[in-house]
């Protein structure tokens, strides 16, 4: 295996972590998470950290970029790219094999493709002006700066304002960019049929609800995190927060959340197929 990095990717509930752990044990490797929400402390059940899976037969596989920031903050792709390279270089410096594991296609590409990203500071004055505009108008403004491949950019006012803040900054500061090398990567995709994926997602969701997903979200709210900040994270945190606030009944929350996760998994696969169209070779395997 002549590569600097092994990347295990696939849709949610496909079994990526178990496969990555098995490969890490084989190669003497360490796992770097490519998940946009597992970076947050205390957001465990909803993000599916499954930290127990990183231990097999008494051997613990080291992992990185999990539980590194406080919930309620807005960890972004620029920060992830920076932190990925720190972890990647640290693993390599000790003669270990880095394995990137996750389902966030944007994070995976930012880590492996040498994306040139901008460090965009907050702009309170711009945010205040944009906050006065309706969501639909903000979404139309964003379309003027970029093609909207990712629907989550416009599913809340906070998200679209941040996306506009980044787009406007990039247009005004074309030279303030960080160049990083492209990493020689072997991509392994976990192939799951649509029917099996749906079954696994539904089963896992019900297990998470039984394990205390609602209680986890309630604890986060009780700790002082604003409901809008949890809704910003989407999926489990969005719908369970709406349930706790009384805006959805329990059956509505469960069913709408299941639908949203199925749609999310479909978007993940669309992203991975797009990577292939852009020339990335992914070895698809069934486990």
C-alpha positions in Angstrom: 0.0 0.0 0.0 2.0 2.9 -1.3 0.2 5.9 0.1 0.7 8.6 2.7 -2.9 8.4 3.9 -5.7 5.9 3.9 -9.2 7.3 3.8 -12.2 5.2 4.8 -15.4 6.9 3.7 -19.1 6.1 3.2 -22.6 7.2 4.1 -23.9 7.3 7.7 -24.5 3.9 9.4 -22.3 2.1 6.9 -19.9 0.7 9.4 -16.9 3.0 8.6 -15.5 3.2 12.1 -15.4 -0.6 12.7 -13.6 -1.1 9.4 -11.2 1.8 10.1 -10.4 0.4 13.5 -9.7 -3.1 12.1 -7.4 -1.5 9.5 -5.6 0.6 12.1 -4.9 -2.5 14.1 -3.5 -4.2 11.0 -1.3 -1.3 9.9 -0.3 0.2 13.3 -2.4 3.2 12.4 -4.2 6.1 14.1 -7.6 7.4 13.1 -8.4 11.1 12.2 -12.1 11.8 12.2 -13.7 13.5 9.2 -16.9 14.3 10.9 -18.2 17.9 11.1 -19.9 17.3 14.5 -17.8 14.8 16.4 -15.4 17.6 17.2 -17.9 18.9 19.9 -17.6 17.7 23.5 -20.8 16.4 25.1 -22.4 15.8 21.7 -21.9 12.0 21.8 -25.1 10.0 21.1 -26.4 12.4 18.4 -23.1 12.4 16.5 -22.5 8.7 16.9 -19.0 8.8 18.3 -19.2 5.2 19.4 -15.9 5.6 21.2 -16.1 2.0 22.5 -15.5 0.8 18.9 -11.9 2.2 19.0 -11.0 -0.6 21.3 -10.7 -4.3 20.2 -9.5 -7.2 22.3 -8.0 -4.9 24.8 -6.1 -2.8 22.3 -7.1 0.9 22.0 -6.7 2.6 18.6 -5.7 6.3 19.0 -8.1 8.8 17.5 -7.8 12.5 16.7 -10.2 15.5 16.1 -13.0 14.1 18.3 -14.0 16.1 21.4 -11.7 19.1 20.7 -14.1 22.1 20.9 -17.0 23.2 23.1 -20.6 22.8 22.0 -22.3 26.0 21.0 -19.3 27.2 19.0 -19.1 27.3 15.2 -16.1 25.1 14.2 -15.5 25.7 10.5 -13.8 24.0 7.5 -10.7 26.2 7.8 -10.2 25.2 11.4 -10.7 21.6 10.5 -8.1 21.7 7.7 -5.6 23.3 10.0 -6.2 20.8 12.8 -6.2 17.8 10.3 -2.7 18.8 9.1 -1.4 19.0 12.7 -2.8 15.6 13.5 -1.6 14.1 10.2 2.0 15.4 10.6 2.1 14.3 14.3 1.1 10.7 13.3 3.6 10.6 10.5 6.4 12.0 12.7 6.1 8.9 14.9 6.2 6.5 12.1 2.5 5.6 12.3 -0.1 5.2 9.5 -2.7 8.0 9.4 -6.3 6.8 8.6 -8.9 9.4 7.8 -12.4 8.1 8.6 -15.8 9.8 8.1 -18.7 10.8 6.0 -18.2 14.5 5.5 -17.1 14.8 1.8 -16.2 18.5 2.2 -13.9 17.7 5.1 -12.3 14.8 3.3 -11.6 16.9 0.3 -10.3 19.8 2.4 -7.9 17.3 4.0 -6.7 15.4 1.0 -7.0 17.7 -2.1 -4.9 20.7 -1.0 -7.9 23.0 -1.0 -7.0 26.7 -0.8 -9.1 28.0 2.0 -9.7 31.4 3.5 -9.5 32.2 7.2 -12.6 34.3 7.5 -13.0 36.4 10.7 -16.4 37.3 12.1 -17.9 40.5 10.8 -20.5 41.8 13.4 -21.6 44.8 11.3 -22.3 42.6 8.3 -24.1 40.1 10.4 -26.3 42.8 11.9 -27.3 44.1 8.5 -28.0 40.6 7.1 -30.0 39.6 10.2 -32.7 42.2 9.1 -33.3 40.4 5.8 -35.7 37.4 5.3 -34.1 33.9 4.8 -35.3 33.8 1.1 -33.6 37.0 0.3 -30.4 35.9 2.0 -30.5 32.7 0.0 -30.9 34.6 -3.3 -27.9 36.8 -2.3 -25.8 33.7 -1.6 -26.6 32.3 -5.1 -25.0 35.4 -6.6 -21.7 34.3 -5.0 -21.7 30.6 -5.5 -23.5 27.6 -6.8 -25.4 26.0 -3.9 -24.4 22.4 -3.9 -25.0 22.0 -0.2 -28.6 22.6 0.9 -27.6 22.9 4.5 -26.1 26.3 3.7 -29.6 27.7 3.5 -31.6 25.6 6.0 -31.3 28.3 8.7 -30.7 32.0 8.9 -27.5 31.6 10.9 -26.1 29.2 8.3 -26.8 31.4 5.3 -25.5 34.5 7.0 -22.2 32.7 7.8 -22.0 31.4 4.2 -22.6 34.9 2.9 -19.9 36.3 5.4 -17.4 33.8 3.9 -18.4 34.4 0.3 -18.2 38.2 0.6 -14.8 38.0 2.4 -13.4 35.7 -0.3 -14.6 38.1 -3.0 -13.0 41.1 -1.3 -9.7 39.4 -0.2 -8.6 37.1 -3.1 -5.0 36.9 -1.8 -5.6 36.0 1.8 -5.6 32.2 1.2 -3.7 29.3 2.7 -2.1 26.8 0.2 -1.6 23.2 1.4 -0.2 20.2 -0.4 -2.3 17.4 -1.9 -1.8 14.2 0.0 -1.3 10.9 -1.7 -4.3 9.0 -0.5 -5.9 5.6 -0.9 -9.7 6.0 -0.8 -11.8 3.0 0.4 -15.6 3.4 0.3 -18.0 1.3 2.3 -20.7 0.1 -0.1 -24.1 -0.4 1.4 -27.3 -1.0 -0.7 -30.0 1.6 -0.4 -32.4 -0.8 1.3 -29.8 -1.9 3.9 -28.8 1.7 4.5 -32.4 2.6 5.2 -32.7 -0.3 7.6 -29.5 0.5 9.5 -30.4 4.2 9.8 -33.8 3.5 11.2 -32.5 0.9 13.6 -29.6 3.1 14.8 -32.0 6.1 15.3 -34.3 4.1 17.5 -31.3 2.8 19.5 -30.0 6.3 20.0 -33.4 7.5 21.2 -33.4 4.6 23.7 -29.9 5.3 24.8 -30.8 8.9 25.8 -30.5 11.2 22.8 -33.3 13.4 24.1 -31.7 13.6 27.5 -28.4 14.5 25.9 -29.9 17.4 24.0 -31.8 18.5 27.1 -28.5 18.6 29.1 -26.9 20.7 26.4 -29.8 23.2 26.6 -29.7 23.2 30.4 -25.9 24.0 30.2 -26.8 27.3 28.6 -26.4 26.6 24.9 -29.0 28.5 23.0 -31.6 26.4 21.1 -30.6 28.1 17.8 -27.1 27.0 18.2 -28.2 23.3 18.6 -30.6 23.7 15.6 -27.6 25.0 13.6 -25.9 21.6 14.0 -28.8 20.0 12.1 -30.2 16.4 12.1 -30.5 14.9 15.6 -29.8 18.2 17.4 -32.2 20.2 15.3 -35.2 17.9 15.5 -34.8 16.9 19.1 -34.4 20.5 20.1 -37.6 21.3 18.3 -39.3 18.5 20.2 -38.0 19.7 23.5 -39.2 23.3 22.7 -42.7 21.8 22.0 -42.7 22.6 18.3 -42.9 18.9 17.3 -44.6 15.9 18.9 -42.4 12.9 19.7 -43.7 10.9 16.7 -43.2 13.9 14.4 -39.7 14.4 15.7 -38.8 10.7 15.2 -40.3 10.5 11.7 -39.0 13.8 10.4 -35.6 13.1 11.8 -35.5 9.7 10.1 -36.4 11.3 6.8 -33.7 13.9 7.2 -31.0 11.3 7.9 -32.1 9.3 4.9 -31.8 12.4 2.8 -28.4 13.3 4.3 -27.1 9.8 3.5 -28.2 10.2 -0.1 -26.4 13.6 -0.3 -23.3 11.9 1.1 -23.3 9.4 -1.7 -24.0 12.1 -4.3 -20.9 13.9 -3.0 -18.7 10.7 -3.2 -19.9 10.1 -6.8 -19.0 13.6 -7.6 -15.5 13.0 -6.2 -15.2 10.1 -8.6 -16.3 12.2 -11.5 -13.6 14.7 -10.6 -11.0 11.9 -10.9 -10.8 10.4 -7.4 -10.4 6.6 -7.4 -12.5 5.1 -4.6 -12.3 1.4 -4.0 -15.8 0.3 -3.0 -16.1 -2.7 -0.7 -18.9 -4.5 1.0 -18.5 -5.4 4.7 
